[in-house]
């Protein structure tokens, strides 16, 4: 490829050393922390709403804003988890278990400080792993043909269907709907219109921004309008923020374990911070010599989930940058932002736009450092955002959503698309379907279809070519195992139970 890991931290420096980039990064981190601290909102929703604002920005400022919101949003949920027992984001739900009890003991500052330190270390750890893993994967992916890209997309679709909030079947339904939405527009190989309903605006398919903002931003607004959230009991006394050296040494092994777990789970498409925080918390509690302390204000109960959910930010970028497969819903939106800028994620991004890749790496590292200071010094004030009335907040978000959809090509049709997708997302929520598989299906749809059709053309219609190539066959087998993993797990448990009965 002609580049080394060292280049990942130097090639993008000219883009970083720009006042606009620095300002956008600061704005993104502060906005992300505020969005993450607001119950009902999330880092995904924040990135989706901010993406349209970057449409006419340069490459550096665009990703500075988006990555700042991404990293800051993941951390921000821990603040209200501590002071109000309400996770600002789903990935902060485990932080409430020990964070709020500490807050009630007058140690809210210590809980927030521990969360900030664990988050920074977890995020930076994932960036280091990202620099080696993504580069190695990109080198391997240079040898990929159409069959391999199809198989990699298949793994992504299999995992997003399994890791659903409800069931495998509902996850598959959501993913298939996303794939169907991706078929609208012109045929990627022949160029003929399909499913456009003779509408000029649909020749290029639905605008990615309208789909992303509709599924996440608009649905969040609909849900906040529907819910009547009552008064919250907010911890007023913050107290000491920084843990002592003795406390830090005690939680450091926990932070390292959480960082490893978070980076690994983040690299699995669609797993995300919620899964990582649950696994890290459970692991730490099982390993503890005093598990009874968990749930009563144990610092390790904060350090584990916070290091894990922030480590997923770098972990989720690994498959996105190296293979073009989003690691979670948020990186699916970032992948869409890359597309809007005329770039294609994957090995070609490393070989043709190393300065952009390097810029992304540096920005993630800087965003993790920056939100530490924002969280540490602004926690007392940020926690008060929970008291902002919804009737002020919702209209502002709605306006941002519609302006963002309209700004892409100044077409009112895109606002109708936004409302249509928002309605679908709201129906999803009502019937128990998850929006994330649909969004990832929509993003992966083009890679999936082109890989399959080009593979069939190269093999002259012989499907066995997907099974005779080692990498492709391995990926397809892995996808099948993932889809049927719940049944296989139940079967193994049944077999082992029968063996134990015989004994």
MISEBA-984489 format. One record per residue (C-alpha): residue in three letters; x negated, y negated, z negated. Coordinates in steps of 0.02 Angstrom, whole numbers, plus 50000, padded with zeros to 5 digits. Layout:
<atoms>
alaXYZ ...
</atoms>
This chain:
<atoms>
unk500005000050000 unk498484988849979 unk498964982049807 unk498534986649628 unk499454984949462 unk498384969549428 unk499184961149579 unk500884962849498 unk500374949849370 unk499394938149483 unk500194937549656 unk501734928449590 unk500814915349486 unk500974901649619 unk502874903949614 unk502894903549423 unk501834887749409 unk503274876849464 unk504234865249348 unk505904870349425 unk505534888649387 unk505074884849207 unk506634874249181 unk507764887449259 unk506984900949150 unk507304890548993 unk509074886849048 unk509364905249089 unk508724911548922 unk509734898948820 unk511294902448924 unk511014921148909 unk510854920648720 unk512424909848707 unk513394921448824 unk512784936848731 unk513314929348565 unk515094926548627 unk516204941848596 unk517054947648754 unk515654941648866 unk514074951248913 unk512414949649001 unk513194957849154 unk514604945249159 unk513364931049133 unk512244936449276 unk513774939049388 unk514424921349355 unk512694913349373 unk512254922249536 unk513294910649648 unk512384895649574 unk510754902249646 unk511414903449824 unk510474887949884 unk509034888749760 unk507284894449802 unk506714912149763 unk505764907649603 unk507104896749519 unk508464909349567 unk507674924149481 unk507064913449336 unk508884908949298 unk509584926549324 unk508224936049231 unk508314923349090 unk510184926449073 unk509914945249086 unk508594946548949 unk509354933148837 unk511084940548852 unk510534957848795 unk509744950248639 unk511114937348603 unk512394950348552 unk511384954448396 unk511654937148319 unk513544938348300 unk513354956748256 unk512404951048101 unk513374935448050 unk515144940948096 unk515114960048113 unk515594957848296 unk514384963748430 unk514264949948560 unk513834963248690 unk514244981948694 unk512394986248674 unk512364977248505 unk513724988048428 unk512474998648331 unk511654982948260 unk513244978848163 unk513074994648057 unk511584988147959 unk511504970048017 unk513134964147941 unk512814972347770 unk511144963147765 unk512044947047809 unk513254949647664 unk511754951847550 unk511144934547597 unk509814941347716 unk510594936947884 unk508984927947933 unk507944943347899 unk509134954048003 unk509084941548148 unk507194940048136 unk506994958948138 unk508154960148287 unk507154946648379 unk505464954748345 unk506104972148393 unk506914965048550 unk505324956148607 unk504214971348579 unk505474982748664 unk505634971048813 unk503754968548834 unk503434987248815 unk504664990848955 unk503814977849067 unk502134986549044 unk502905003449086 unk503824995449231 unk502194989049306 unk501475006649317 unk503055016749351 unk503815005649484 unk502165004049577 unk501875022949574 unk503675026349629 unk503525013649769 unk501955022249833 unk502835039049834 unk504395031449913 unk503375025350062 unk503425043350124 unk505325044150108 unk506385047750261 unk508275045950281 unk508585062550192 unk507645056850036 unk508555040250027 unk510225049350042 unk509715061149901 unk509125047049787 unk510765037649816 unk511695053849777 unk510815055049608 unk511335037149568 unk513145040849615 unk513145057049514 unk512495048649358 unk513645033549364 unk515115045249380 unk514615055849232 unk514165041549115 unk515895034249112 unk516805027348962 unk518235039548987 unk517985055549089 unk517015062849236 unk518555062849348 unk518935044649313 unk517125040049338 unk517125048949507 unk518745040049557 unk517975023249514 unk516375027449609 unk517325033149764 unk518355017049765 unk516715007449764 unk516085017849910 unk517685014350007 unk517504995649978 unk515734996850048 unk516395003850213 unk517294987650258 unk516444977350393 unk515384982450541 unk514725000150561 unk512884999550503 unk512285010250649 unk513485006450792 unk514014988750748 unk515864991850782 unk517144983850664 unk518034995250540 unk519334991750406 unk519264973150446 unk521154971550481 unk520684959950626 unk520024947350502 unk518474937850557 unk517854935550378 unk517774954350349 unk516594957950494 unk515134957250372 unk516134965950237 unk516704957850076 unk515494945350004 unk514424953849872 unk514604939249753 unk516504939949762 unk516464958549720 unk515234956849576 unk516014941449498 unk517764948549523 unk517414964949435 unk516484957249289 unk516794938549272 unk518634937749320 unk519124953549227 unk518304946849068 unk519364931049085 unk520964941149110 unk520584951548957 unk520204936248849 unk521834928248904 unk522764944048855 unk521934946348686 unk522314935348539 unk520734935448437 unk520974930148258 unk519854920948137 unk518124927848104 unk517224928447937 unk515524921147979 unk514044922947862 unk513474905247818 unk511854908647726 unk510434913047846 unk508944913447728 unk507184919447768 unk506964924047952 unk505264932247970 unk504984949347890 unk503464951247777 unk501914960447840 unk502414975347731 unk504164975747806 unk503464974047982 unk502244988547958 unk503684999447897 unk504784996148049 unk503404995948181 unk503465014948215 unk505355013248230 unk505164999248357 unk503925009448460 unk505075024648462 unk506565013748509 unk505565005548648 unk505095022448723 unk506895028648713 unk507585012548787 unk506355012048932 unk506705030248977 unk508605028548965 unk508565011849056 unk507715020249204 unk509175032449218 unk510455024349334 unk511995017849240 unk511465023649066 unk511175006048999 unk510864997748832 unk512385005048742 unk511795022848769 unk509995018248724 unk510495009748561 unk511585024448508 unk510205037148545 unk508865026748459 unk509925023748303 unk510395042048291 unk508595047748315 unk507965035948180 unk509295041248056 unk508915059748085 unk507045056748064 unk507235046447906 unk506825053747735 unk508205042847663 unk509635043347790 unk510875037847656 unk510145020147667 unk510765018147845 unk512375008147852 unk511954998647694 unk510694986047763 unk509214996547821 unk507994986447928 unk507595001948032 unk509445002648077 unk509214985748162 unk507474988448235 unk507935004748322 unk509454999248425 unk508774981848462 unk507094988148527 unk507995001348630 unk509324990448711 unk508054977048760 unk506844990148827 unk508194995148950 unk507974978449041 unk506274983549109 unk506765001949122 unk508294998049228 unk507214987849348 unk506115002949387 unk507315012149505 unk508024995749570 unk506374988449629 unk505525004649682 unk506975014049762 unk508375001349784 unk509475011049660 unk510165000149518 unk509775005949342 unk511374998249272 unk512784986349318 unk511704971149283 unk510294976749398 unk511624980649528 unk512044962049526 unk510184957749535 unk510044969449683 unk511464959849763 unk510524943549727 unk508994950749818 unk510104954949966 unk510824937349969 unk509034930849980 unk508724941950131 unk507634954650039 unk507824973550027 unk507334982449867 unk506224997749886 unk504445001449940 unk504514988550080 unk504784974949949 unk503094979249870 unk502164979750036 unk502984964550117 unk503444953049971 unk502214956849831 unk502294938749773 unk504174940549740 unk503934957049646 unk502544949349543 unk503614934149506 unk504994945649442 unk503774955049329 unk503064939149253 unk504794931449229 unk505434946649133 unk503924945749018 unk504114926848991 unk506004928448964 unk505704941148825 unk504484929648738 unk505584914348760 unk507184921748688 unk506194926148531 unk505964907648491 unk507724903148546 unk508454916648434 unk507334913348285 unk507564894548277 unk509324893148348 unk510204907948265 unk511094896948137 unk511864886148273 unk512114899648405 unk513124910048281 unk514404896048273 unk514844898548457 unk516024912248400 unk517194898548338 unk517424890648512 unk519294891848556 unk519654903648702 unk520814891048785 unk519284880148817 unk518104894048867 unk519184903848989 unk519604889549110 unk517754884849121 unk517274902649167 unk518694903949293 unk518114887949379 unk516324894549388 unk516944910949462 unk517964902649598 unk516654889549640 unk515354903149653 unk516414913549773 unk516814898249879 unk515014891649885 unk514314906649980 unk515044901650148 unk516324888150104 unk517774899750140 unk519394900250040 unk519564918350097 unk518144922949978 unk519164916049832 unk520604927449883 unk519364941749890 unk518784937149715 unk520574937349650 unk520934953849739 unk519414962249662 unk519804954549493 unk521554961949502 unk520824979149545 unk519624977649398 unk521034972849281 unk522064987849339 unk520514998549310 unk520444992749129 unk522294996349105 unk522235014249173 unk520595018849088 unk519415017249237 unk517705008949217 unk517174995149336 unk515304999049329 unk515405015149435 unk516405005749567 unk515134991549575 unk513665003449584 unk514585013749714 unk514844997849815 unk513004993349802 unk512395011049840 unk513685013949977 unk512615006950118 unk511065016850066 unk512105032550044 unk512975031350213 unk511455026050315 unk510375039550235 unk511635053150274 unk512025047850452 unk510225044350501 unk509685060650422 unk510985070150524 unk510445061050683 unk508595064950653 unk509025083250620 unk510205084050771 unk511705087550661 unk510875100750553 unk511355097750371 unk510055110450313 unk508715097250342 unk509275089250177 unk508945105750088 unk507315110750172 unk506365094950127 unk505665097349950 unk506035079949877 unk507755078949956 unk508235096549900 unk507625093149722 unk508615076949710 unk510205085249777 unk510015099649653 unk509765087049513 unk511335077649566 unk512355093749562 unk511695098049389 unk512115080549326 unk513905081249390 unk514215098149308 unk513135095049154 unk514615094249032 unk515255111249093 unk513515118649089 unk513235112248912 unk514895119748854 unk514445136248939 unk512745137248855 unk513525133348686 unk514785147248714 unk513425159748762 unk512345155448612 unk513865156548498 unk514245173848566 unk512445179348537 unk512505173048358 unk514135182548330 unk513345198848392 unk511885196448276 
</atoms>
